[in-house]
Amino acid sequence: MLLNFIWLILGFIILIYGANKLVDGGAALAFRLNIPNIVIGLTVVAFGTSTPELVVNLFSSAEKQSELALGNVLGSNIFNILGILGITALISPIAVKKATTWVEVPLALLAAFLILIMFGDNHWPTPTPYFISRTEGIVLLCFFVLFIAYTLMLAKKGEAEEIKIKNYTIGKSLFWILIGLVGLIIGGRLLVKGAVQIAESLGISQRIIAITIVSIGTSLPELATSLVAARKKNVDMAIGNVVGSNIFNTFLILGVSALISPIHMSMANLPDIGMNLLSALLLFVFIFTGRGRQIERWEGSIFLFLYISYIIWLILG
């Protein structure tokens, strides 16, 4: 059992390190190749923060571990809103930009609603096993393409965030890209192996391990980014970071996962799907309560209370 926890923790460390180095090397290489900063931010950096979830799901799907793949996406989405935004709002109220309010947050809400639809559409009118098919995976990927097109449109208007790029040579950039990829592969493999074996040893479902330990671990880049943004009083970045991550998780990562292998589900997944939808809905509602378009401290405390209560319910249930 102890060895399995060591594999899990080691996997997290290597995975996050690999993701950071892949972003640093990829961004530096793109800059050396005269690719504009905005494009780098929308591709290398944006994709880079989601690589931990993506790599875990690639391994999970390849090994047909549907509970781990779905639980990682749902758990990460729930933690992003209730956990990360909850903590960030307690530090400082979160201002929300107009584009985030009317496009990105509704898109994240749509993503959560689509998972619920895909959960039940194969079960009606003739009852069949619950699953997200390869065709539905393609649908999710199409939504992701639309999101990227929208983001590129914002970039042309100059509304994308500026990013810091390491001053690496091309050789050093390629070296860190290679290190990052190796780290992602090794870390992801160790994490999935540790999570599966812990679940088997404790006699609990992979779903619970995925929604608690795995999803929090793979969301560490988003948590770190949001906490730094809050500390620097740049909290509008925090919500864009979290909402963007949720859109990536559902449309890209779940889409790719379903494309590799259909994601089988059961009624046990319904509370997680419901909490994923509730958290996205509350985020949209909370933007319009209180003063202006922002998430207040008391709303952040509600987010945190809901998250802690849900995790306790999962563990004790």
ABEGO torsion letter per residue (X at the ends): XAAAAAAAAAAAAAAAAAAAAAAAAAAAAAAAAGBBAAAAAABAAAAAAAAAAAAAAAAAAAAGBAAAAAAAAAAAAAAAAAAAAAAAAAABBBBBBAAAAAAAAAAAAAAAAAAAAAAAAAAOABBBBBBBBAAAAAAAAAAAAAAAAAAAAAAAAGABBBBBBBBBBAAAAAAAAAAAAAAAAAAAAAAAAAAAAAAAAAGBBAAAAAABAAAAAAAAAAAAAAAAAAAAGBAAAAAAAAAAAAAAAAAAAAAAAAAABBBBBBAAAAAAAAAAAAAAAAAAAAAABEBEBBBBAAAAAAAAAAAAAAAAAAAAX
